[in-house]
Amino acid sequence: MSRRMTVVFHDDDLYTNLKIAAVRRNRPASEIIAEAIWEWLESREDAELLPTIEAARAEWRKKGGRPWSKAEKDLEEAISTRERAESKRVPD
């Protein structure tokens, strides 16, 4: 569905730069504007999530979280230890 909207540019340089960008990219100015609006809406959504992300990070630090590199190393060591133990077992 296509809808129409009039956009009034109060900044002549912005309008001119938009038109130049549209020509250089061989795209309608309306597509560039729509893309910019989607990016702005997504950034607003991300900004709304920041407090939740920060709270999760704080909880992680409070509960003694550790970096993935440390957890990965510990996991690899545990697997290696298990494999060595299994290889030492005597078959029945």
Secondary structure as UniProt FT lines:
FT   HELIX           12..25
FT   HELIX           29..62
FT   TURN            63..64
FT   HELIX           68..88
//
